Amino acid sequence: MHGSVREQVPLAPYMHLRIGGPAEWFVEPFAEADVAMVVTACRDLDLPLRVLGGGSNVVVADAGVPGVVMHLASLNRMVRDGQRLTAGAGVTLPTLLRNTKEVGLAGLERLTGIPAMVGGAVAMNAGTRDGETFDLLTSLTVVEPDGRIAVWGRDRFRQQYRDGGLAGAVALQATFELTPDDPAAIFARFSASLKKRNQSQPVSQRSVGCVFRNPSGDAAGRLIEQAGLKGTRQGGIEVSGLHANYFVNDGTGTAAAFVQLLQDVRAAVRSRFGVELEPEVKFWGG
Ligand SMILES: Cc1cc2nc3c(=O)[nH]c(=O)nc-3n(C[C@H](O)[C@H](O)[C@H](O)COP(=O)(O)OP(=O)(O)OC[C@H]3O[C@@H](n4cnc5c(N)ncnc54)[C@H](O)[C@@H]3O)c2cc1C
């Protein structure tokens, strides 16, 4: 395999929340075929394998993660073919959006402000009120759990709300069908979304975005706020005063404190409204 394999690598620097112990093995494959080799090797050696994108939706346990964490930052190529744009799983959404804006291809503004990599955005079907990642996806190249590389078309997509339906496959690259538009108009929409987000969400603080999925017909943030929980704290983790579905780390937080706060908030919302909030954030290790 081309790439790097390191032992006991601290994960906190890779995580948006800046929390988490080490990965037992941290693997950074160089190219698509190397990703397939890692998937096959982990299966043969019976090693747990986790794929890390931008680390913006994961809380890693303080004690770290057993097995392999595979980071796909090397898959960072972008290729344009007319209105179609193919991006590697390791391309960050901000980079992707900047590029589509510059070449006058519209559509991805709906993902403005999401600090994901393309692979993570696909795995989570990341989205906003304006739309989701899968809206514009025409094909997806993946490594399936048996180690084979496959190209999935729309007929194979199984996405749901905040779930790309990858069923254990690793996303390698995604092709989006976009619409030609004036770069200035795209930029204006992008700026307006960013402004709105900056006013309503604690974007400059360490968080994992929305902690809970929105229950059907309601917003988790509204329920948490109505339960009077803004500003509630466990250690260095606090329910944001700006957006109650965000928990922010003041720099001293731990995964244990995050989990405790999540349980406190869940219990309070359950007792006040009878609603069971389901976490959107993923937990690794612990
Ligand atoms: C400030 C902030 C704002 C946010 N705003 C939004 C928002 O508006 N809308 C929204 O939907 N989310 C939002 N999020 C949450 C987060 O950005 C999304 O869930 C995003 O899709 C996660 O992408 P990532 O690359 O960071 O993935 P990670 O957090 O690294 O991983 C998330 C999951 O995806 C899996 N994964 C990652 N890459 C791959 C791959 N190549 N193949 C298979 N599985 C993979 C991981 O194993 C994990 O299960 C926000 C987060 C933050 C911190």
The ligand as an ORCA input file, in Angstrom:
! r2SCAN-3c Opt
* xyz 0 1
  C     -19.753     24.341     12.735
  C     -20.454     23.141     12.146
  C     -21.555     23.325     11.327
  C     -22.224     22.228     10.784
  N     -23.306     22.450      9.989
  C     -23.938     21.393      9.430
  C     -25.069     21.593      8.570
  O     -25.503     22.707      8.320
  N     -25.646     20.506      8.021
  C     -25.191     19.235      8.252
  O     -25.748     18.284      7.698
  N     -24.136     19.019      9.072
  C     -23.500     20.054      9.656
  N     -22.443     19.839     10.494
  C     -22.035     18.462     10.811
  C     -20.968     17.890      9.860
  O     -20.260     18.925      9.202
  C     -21.587     16.949      8.836
  O     -22.180     15.825      9.444
  C     -20.571     16.445      7.809
  O     -21.235     15.714      6.826
  C     -19.464     15.607      8.426
  O     -18.458     15.499      7.454
  P     -16.944     15.205      7.852
  O     -16.158     15.113      6.594
  O     -16.461     16.156      8.866
  O     -17.091     13.740      8.444
  P     -16.588     13.143      9.825
  O     -17.117     13.958     10.948
  O     -15.133     12.898      9.777
  O     -17.354     11.742      9.785
  C     -18.759     11.691      9.908
  C     -19.234     10.289      9.524
  O     -18.981     10.095      8.140
  C     -18.167      8.942      7.943
  N     -17.267      9.195      6.826
  C     -16.432     10.245      6.654
  N     -15.816     10.160      5.464
  C     -16.262      9.015      4.881
  C     -15.992      8.372      3.638
  N     -15.112      8.860      2.739
  N     -16.652      7.197      3.364
  C     -17.525      6.667      4.251
  N     -17.813      7.243      5.435
  C     -17.188      8.400      5.740
  C     -17.403      8.769      9.262
  O     -16.946      7.452      9.416
  C     -18.456      9.177     10.264
  O     -19.354      8.114     10.491
  C     -21.761     20.922     11.061
  C     -20.632     20.732     11.866
  C     -19.984     21.830     12.418
  C     -18.784     21.602     13.286
*
